[in-house]
Amino acid sequence: MSSDIFIQNQNKQIDTPARVQFCDSFLCRLRGLMFRSVLARDEGLLLVIAKDSRIDSSIHMLFMSFDIAVFWINSEMIVVDKVIAKSWRPAYFPARAARYTLEVHPTRYNDYEVGDKVEFENV
């Protein structure tokens, strides 16, 4: 399945939430944002795995030409970690197990905080 969704923050209002691609297939997760030259402020990816995990929800930044804001969300829809991931770094792991990895433009870093509850909304 690959469709666009919004990630709404239940703890605070985001005026223009990012429209992200719901990415739950192996190939979609494998490619991620690699080899793209830019990422618009209003787009991103939501990488989805089968269950909460620190290892399986980790990301790498190889072949990335830009930094991104990354938020890890568990199956209870709580943000469990966040980071500005720098291009060409080997790996980033969440502090706690997560099922969803949200990758968006770095200017969106303050849209979510650890502990915020989120909701996925279809476009």
N, C-alpha and C positions, 0 to 999 in steps of 0.2 A: 504494500500500500504506500502510495506517495501522494500526499495532498497538502494544501496550505492550511495553516491554522494560526490563531493568535494565542499567545500565552498571557493570560490576564493575572495580575497580581491582586490577590484578595486582601492584602494588608494596606496597599496604597494605590491610588489612582495613577495610571500611566496614560498620558494624553493620547499618544499615538503608539500603541504596542506594535512590536515588530510582527510582520507576517512571515512565518517560518515554514519550511517544508518539513512535513512529518516523514521521517526517514527510518523505516523499520526493517528494510531488507538488507541482507548482507552486502550487496553491491553498492547500495546507496550509502551505507555507513562506511564502507571501505574507501570510497571516493571522497566523501565528505566535501570539504571546501578546497581540497588540493587543486592546484594548477589554475585556480581562478586569479585574475589580476586585481580585482577589486570586490568589495562587499558593500552594497548600499546600506545606509543607516536603517532602512526599514525591512531588511531581509535577513535570513539566517537559516539554520538547520536545527531540528530537534531529532537527535539520534536516540533510538529506542532499542533497548535490549529486553530479554525475556523476564529478568528478575533483578532485584537490587544486587549490585556487586561493585566493589572498588576496582577490581582488575578489568572486568568487561566494559566498564563505563569510562575507562581511561582513554585519553586521546594523545596523538602525536601532532607535531606542527611541522614535520618535514614536508618540503615542497610547497610551503605556504609563503606567499609574498607579503602578507600583512598580519598584524596582531588581531586577536579577537577577544571578546568577553565570553567567558564560559561559565555556565551555571549548571550545577548538578542537582537533580531533583529526584527524590526517592518515590517509591510507589504510593506513599501517602500524600504525594503532591506538595512536599515541603522542600524548599531549597536547603541543601545540606552543605554546599560549598560553592565558592566562586573564585575566579582568578582572571587576570588579564594574561592570556597565553601569548607568548612571544613567538614570532615566526622562526622556523628552523630549530626549535628546541625538540629534544628527543621524546619527552613524555610528560604528561600531567595526569595525576591521579587525584580523585576527590578524597577529602579527609574522612568521609563516611560513605557507605555503600549507596549507590544511586541506580535508578532504572533509566532515567532520562538525562541526556546531556544537551543543553541548549547552547548553541554557538551563534553569537550575534556580533554586530559592530561594537568596537570597544567603547564608543560614546554611550552605550546603553548599560555600562557597568553598574550604575546606581539605580537601575530600574528594579532590581531585586536585591534583597539582603538575605543572609543565612537566617533561616527560621520563617521566612515568608511562605505563606500558602499560595499556590498558584492553581489556575484552572485552564484547561485547554478549551478553546472555543473555535468551532468550525467557521470558515470564511463563508 
